Structure formats: C-alpha cells, structure tokens
Amino acid sequence: MIAGEQDVAGQLAAGAEAHWCVPEGMTIDEVFADYRAAIARADAVLAAAVPEQEPAA
C-alpha cells in the first residue's frame, strides 16, 4: 500500500469478496463511475510516488 489510507487497509483485511459486492439498487453507471474514480485516485497516488518511497503499510 503506497498511500496508507486506513479505510482501504480495512477493506483489504475484509477479504476479496468484500471488494466486489455491488450494493443492491446500484446502477451499472454508478458501478463504472466508482471504478473510474478508484482508477483516477490510484493513478494520482502512483504519479506522486517516487521509486525510493517506502510503502505506507
């Protein structure tokens, strides 16, 4: 984990199934919007990282 966001660390500890559970009533457009937002956040974190940076967790 590079950014060390604790809410993300908790999700990882919850198990793989927790990451792919789409809440009832969520539209496909909302699913893809959340996915694209997560990609954008990951891209931003990786762009700001330097090779020498130690992982946060």
Phi and psi restraints in degrees (value plus and minus 20) as a CYANA .aco file:
   2 ILE   PHI    -110.6   -70.6
   2 ILE   PSI     -70.5   -30.5
   3 ALA   PHI     -99.0   -59.0
   3 ALA   PSI     -44.3    -4.3
   4 GLY   PHI      54.0    94.0
   4 GLY   PSI       8.7    48.7
   5 GLU   PHI     -92.7   -52.7
   5 GLU   PSI      98.9   138.9
   6 GLN   PHI     -84.4   -44.4
   6 GLN   PSI     -53.8   -13.8
   7 ASP   PHI     -85.0   -45.0
   7 ASP   PSI     -53.0   -13.0
   8 VAL   PHI     -91.5   -51.5
   8 VAL   PSI     -60.8   -20.8
   9 ALA   PHI     -79.8   -39.8
   9 ALA   PSI     -59.8   -19.8
  10 GLY   PHI     -85.4   -45.4
  10 GLY   PSI     -57.2   -17.2
  11 GLN   PHI     -86.2   -46.2
  11 GLN   PSI     -59.1   -19.1
  12 LEU   PHI     -84.4   -44.4
  12 LEU   PSI     -57.3   -17.3
  13 ALA   PHI     -90.7   -50.7
  13 ALA   PSI     -40.5    -0.5
  14 ALA   PHI     -93.7   -53.7
  14 ALA   PSI     -35.2     4.8
  15 GLY   PHI      86.1   126.1
  15 GLY   PSI     137.2   177.2
  16 ALA   PHI     -80.7   -40.7
  16 ALA   PSI     -55.1   -15.1
  17 GLU   PHI     -82.6   -42.6
  17 GLU   PSI     -51.1   -11.1
  18 ALA   PHI     -85.4   -45.4
  18 ALA   PSI     -45.1    -5.1
  19 HIS   PHI     -99.9   -59.9
  19 HIS   PSI     -40.9    -0.9
  20 TRP   PHI    -133.7   -93.7
  20 TRP   PSI      -1.3    38.7
  21 CYS   PHI    -110.4   -70.4
  21 CYS   PSI      93.1   133.1
  22 VAL   PHI    -109.7   -69.7
  22 VAL   PSI     104.2   144.2
  23 PRO   PHI     -79.7   -39.7
  23 PRO   PSI     123.1   163.1
  24 GLU   PHI     -79.2   -39.2
  24 GLU   PSI     115.5   155.5
  25 GLY   PHI      72.0   112.0
  25 GLY   PSI     -28.8    11.2
  26 MET   PHI     -97.2   -57.2
  26 MET   PSI     111.3   151.3
  27 THR   PHI    -100.8   -60.8
  27 THR   PSI     142.3   182.3
  28 ILE   PHI     -82.2   -42.2
  28 ILE   PSI     -55.9   -15.9
  29 ASP   PHI     -83.6   -43.6
  29 ASP   PSI     -59.0   -19.0
  30 GLU   PHI     -87.5   -47.5
  30 GLU   PSI     -59.4   -19.4
  31 VAL   PHI     -80.6   -40.6
  31 VAL   PSI     -69.0   -29.0
  32 PHE   PHI     -87.5   -47.5
  32 PHE   PSI     -54.9   -14.9
  33 ALA   PHI     -84.1   -44.1
  33 ALA   PSI     -63.1   -23.1
  34 ASP   PHI     -84.4   -44.4
  34 ASP   PSI     -60.2   -20.2
  35 TYR   PHI     -83.6   -43.6
  35 TYR   PSI     -65.7   -25.7
  36 ARG   PHI     -84.7   -44.7
  36 ARG   PSI     -56.3   -16.3
  37 ALA   PHI     -85.5   -45.5
  37 ALA   PSI     -59.9   -19.9
  38 ALA   PHI     -85.4   -45.4
  38 ALA   PSI     -59.2   -19.2
  39 ILE   PHI     -83.2   -43.2
  39 ILE   PSI     -65.0   -25.0
  40 ALA   PHI     -81.6   -41.6
  40 ALA   PSI     -61.5   -21.5
  41 ARG   PHI     -84.2   -44.2
  41 ARG   PSI     -65.1   -25.1
  42 ALA   PHI     -82.3   -42.3
  42 ALA   PSI     -62.5   -22.5
  43 ASP   PHI     -80.3   -40.3
  43 ASP   PSI     -62.0   -22.0
  44 ALA   PHI     -85.7   -45.7
  44 ALA   PSI     -62.1   -22.1
  45 VAL   PHI     -84.1   -44.1
  45 VAL   PSI     -65.8   -25.8
  46 LEU   PHI     -86.6   -46.6
  46 LEU   PSI     -56.2   -16.2
  47 ALA   PHI     -85.0   -45.0
  47 ALA   PSI     -51.1   -11.1
  48 ALA   PHI    -105.0   -65.0
  48 ALA   PSI     -34.5     5.5
  49 ALA   PHI     -99.0   -59.0
  49 ALA   PSI     133.0   173.0
  50 VAL   PHI    -135.7   -95.7
  50 VAL   PSI     131.5   171.5
  51 PRO   PHI     -75.3   -35.3
  51 PRO   PSI     -51.0   -11.0
  52 GLU   PHI    -100.8   -60.8
  52 GLU   PSI     -27.9    12.1
  53 GLN   PHI     -87.0   -47.0
  53 GLN   PSI     112.2   152.2
  54 GLU   PHI     -97.3   -57.3
  54 GLU   PSI     125.1   165.1
  55 PRO   PHI     -80.2   -40.2
  55 PRO   PSI     127.7   167.7
  56 ALA   PHI     -94.7   -54.7
  56 ALA   PSI     -47.1    -7.1
